[in-house]
Amino acid sequence: MHYGLFINIYLCAVKYNFIRMVEFIGTNAGLVWSALSEGGKQSVKEVRKATKIKEKDLYAAFGWLAKEGKLSFEEADDELFVRLV
């Protein structure tokens, strides 16, 4: 049996899924950026409503933009606000 072939197929599948996830997060980051560009500083709830992105995916998009130095966060009245830098 050729286990090397199965390992290569598995690794290709893992890489393909990773690439799809990175593209998905990047697309969501673009939606978040657009919402903040148009609406200015917003609460997380407002961004979620404007983009219609699921909460877990929204935080991944925030992470993407924060890593690029494009977001600023502040907390007020137990609510998290986000804006472009």
Secondary structure, DSSP 8 states (H G I E B T S, - for coil): --HHHHHHHHHHHHHHHHHHHHHHHHHHHHHHHHHHHHH-SEEHHHHHHHHT--HHHHHHHHHHHHHTT-EEEEEETTEEEEEE-
